[in-house]
Amino acid sequence: MVPRYHDNDNYMPSKPRGGFHLEPLLELADNAQLIYVGSLACTRHRGFEMGKLMREKRMAVLCPSATDFSTGKYINQISDAIIELARGRNAKNFVLIYGCQCALLSTDFDLIRDELATHDINLIVHEHCHLCDIHHGAEVRR
Amino acid sequence: MKRLWKTVPPCLADTLGFQAVMSNTEGLGLIDDCSKYKPLDKMPKRAGEKPGWEQDDHRGGRGFGGGYASKHSFASGGRHHGDGGCGGRGGKFSDVRVVESDIKEEDVIHGTEEKMLQAFAGNVDLYNPSFVIVSTAPVSSMIGTDLDAIAQQITEKYGIPAASVYLDGQRDYLYGISLTLEAIGKLVIKKPAAVLPDSVNILGYNSIDWSGDAVEDLENWLSETGYSIVSRWGVREKTVNLERAASASVNLVLNIAGLRLAKWMESQFNIPYVTAAPFGEKQCSRILDSLKNKQALEMPKSSGEPEALVICEQLQAEAIRSWLLQSGYKSVRVCSLFEMDKCLMQEGDRKIIGEDDLAEQVNFPGLKLVLADPDYQFLSKRDVPWIPLPNNANQAPSQRIENVSLVGSKLDAWLQNTFRKAGIS
């Protein structure tokens, strides 16, 4: 069963202090990969779960530099990273969570999703930062 | 691809370096961030260890944290949320001398200055800081929060010296430590009445890379060789000692994070500095000569294709390289995921900025030995002997390798013992 994914805190099996678990996000699609895009500082939240998922090759972390964010280069970096992961891990479904920078810059995730669709990759963008428990918006874009 | 971490978790960020320093001072860190800063010492430490202020004199900074903050610990009865409604701390977070502004989406539009001042007002009585360092975090750095104005208002309203560091949460912890130490130095160090002979400041000690044993060993070694310590920068230290740092005759930079402050002190107070980790008997002997002559340390040179690779903090790696070169290795490469000083790098050394970069280094043809965080071994496609190094800066290691004291001959003994166990000649 695919969990509810809109702005409702109740869909997660458990809500630890300070945020949600990451692993249930992988249930949003079959054989999904999780990618976090944001600052290095935010990876202090949910660190050990993140490390476990990374070693299991189910998650990756992209930390663009401040310059990458300022110049907009990070948008291409997101697509490139997902394409690289898709090839390396033979995955077609990705769930993306992001930090505050992407929200502040009103990142056009539709553009990224369209770009990835041309590579036969399905991207689910989750608007709730599962690291620090902040809502960036009210819905998940599929 | 640069900045993409696929199987190796990224390292601690600059803002956590800021936290590591501030939590070991009598000051207070005020950070313009939306989420909380938990005690770094939540990570496993040595069993049976006392926290922070309960330890004797200056031996703070064991493993993580262990600072002045713990005298206010929840266990001893005193934490509540700040009156300003922002950044207050409850019990579990009480070993942190960093308060966040707890900004929300609307603050990005209206500015975060008011939230920062509220957070300070709500916590000033609780922490009673002798100085304040304000810092940006990822989002506030993007909107250009004017920290200098905030620091000035704090000083004017409360009479507490305040300064700022501009961190963006995108860089490594040593960068954060380095900038924070420099900011504290510029804020608190006073002009000396006189220079004390055979006295030294220790710069770059930090509670992430240095264990309590190492701190103790280093101070004993300096004391035995006739040096008195004026101040310690990075581990627990009283503000009164930091203030009189300019009376030292020389600075010893034992972690790359102390180099910025050393350069500033040299330009400002004409205090020479020696940059090296005092690990290994021969290295210590060279350091003593350099301290005496007040000259830079000459490190043994490595040349040619690397036979061994060392990946860790630059000065620690330099000390290990030095030992390996003395032990018969002809060429040793040093890499670091953290801040590196180009002047101290040798041919082939490099700063690593992504997992692909790391994989390329650990799979370099001809390598006979790697000394690094065991998590990097996941990237190795060859059967190369691997000596695990302490990895407290790894955000989420598969196994935590605790810091050990490598001061003086302890490095020689540790490496000899480790090599023997691993069957490496």
Interface residues (C-beta under 8 A of the other chain):
Chain A: G18 G38 S39 L40 A41 C42 T43 R44 H45 G47 F48 E49 M50 G51 K52 M54 R55 K57 A60 V61 L62 C63 P64 S65 A66 D68 F69 S70 Q77 D80 A81 E84 L85 G88 G99 C100 Q101 A103 L104 L105 C132 D133 I134
Chain B: M1 R3 L4 W5 K6 T7 V8 P9 P10 C11 L12 A13 D14 T15 L16 D33 C34 S35 K36 K38 E105 V108 A137 P138 V139 S141 M142 I143 D168 G169 Q170 R171 D172 D375 F378 Q395 A396 P397 S398
